[in-house]
Amino acid sequence: MRCKLKVVFSWLFMVALLTGLASCGSDSGDFAVKRLQDDSFRRIKGRLYVDESESVNWTYVFRKPQREREIGILIQKQEVGWIDVLFRNDNVGVEKQALHGVISDLLEGDYRLALLDIKRDGKIIAELEFTVYSDREKYYE
């Protein structure tokens, strides 16, 4: 009985250790946006709604210092499938723990902003879904 108990505790210890190590390299962070009328960035959870005529600054801040690496920044529009609209690369590391960009000049529709780990075959680190809308209908009434 004691032998089985030792095996179970050893196994549980290994699982806890591996889980802890896996979270050390976590890519977790937060998206925040700043509109023209805002004084500062505001953290966002859930879908973002953007008027077609406005520009919205966005940032993604990693919670823990990261090793130096290349991140892909991808904006896609939902059509029949996801269509790439914009792609660029940026770097993050201990000295630079945030990514920045602007959402502007997009047509009405549903979009997503995805951050990709280039070294890990484009694994999605984080994504922000947003909808671009237009108030043009008001002008035609």
N, C-alpha and C positions, 0 to 999 in steps of 0.2 A: 504493500500500500504506500509506504514512504517513497519508494522508487517512482511510482506513478505520479505522486504528488510533486516530486522534484522535477519530473519531465514536464508536467503541466505548468509549474511556475517558471521553468526555464523557457518554455515556449511563449508564455505570456510576456516575460521580460523581453524576449527578442522582438515580439510584435510591437511592444511599446517603444522599444529603442528604434526600430526601423520607422515607425510612424513619426517619432520625434525628429529623426534625421531627415525624413522626407519633407517635413514642414520647414526645415531650416532654409531650404532653397526656394521657398515659396515666392510666387510671383504676385501675391495679392497686393492690392492697392485700391485706390479710389479715383473715379472720374469726378471732375468738377467743371462747371461752366461759368462763364462770365458774359453777360449781355451788356450792350452799350450803356444801359441805365444803371447797371450794378457797380458798386464800389469795390467788390471783391469777388473771388471765385466762390461758388456754392456747390457743395457736394451733391451729386445726383444719384438717386437709386431709381431704377425703372426707366420708362420711356421718356425721351426728351421731345418736345414739340417746338419747331422752329418755323417762323414766318419766312416765306420765300424771299422777302426783301431785306431780312436782317442778317447780320454776321454774328456768330457766337464763337467766342474763344473757348477752347477746351484744354484741359490738362489731365494727365493721369500721373498720380504720385504713388510710387512703390512704397510699401510700409517699412521694408527692411532694406538696408544697403545691399546693392547688387554688385556682382562681379561685372567687369566690363564686357558688354555684349551688344550685338546689333539687333534692333527690333524693327519689324516691318509695320508700317501704319497703312491700313487698308480701309477705304470707304467703298461700300458696295450698295447698289440699289436693287430693291426687290422687283423683279419683273416676273417672267415665267420661272426663273431661277435667280440666283444672285449674280449681278453684273458688276464687274470692277469699274469704279468711277475714278479712283485716285489711289496711287500706291507710291510710297516713299519709305526710305530707311532712315533711322536715327539711332543714336547710341545712348546707352545708359550705363551707369557704373556708380561707384562710391561717391565720386565728385558730382555726378549729375543723376539725380534720382527721380526725375520727372520728364515726361514727354508733353509737348505742346502742339497745338494746331488750331485751325479755324474752320468752322462749318459755314460756308457761304457759296453763293452762285450755284445752287442746286435747284432742280425743278421739283415740282410737287411729287410726293411719293414716300415710300417707306425705305429707310436706309439702315445700315449698321456700320459702325466704326469698330474695326477689329485690330488688336495689337497682336502681332505674331512673333514668336521666337524663331528667328532665322536659322539658328544652329540646330534646332530640334524640328526640322522639316515643317516649319510654319505652324507649329502648335499654337493654338489660340490661347493667349495669356489672359485677355480681358476683352469684352465687347460692350458697346453701348448702342442700343437701338434708338433710332429717332425718326420722326415724321416731319417732313417739310410740307407746309400747307400754304395756301394762298387765299387772300381776301378779295380777289378780283371779282367774285360774284357780287359783292356789295356795290361795286361801281356800275354793274349792268342792270340793277333793279330799278 
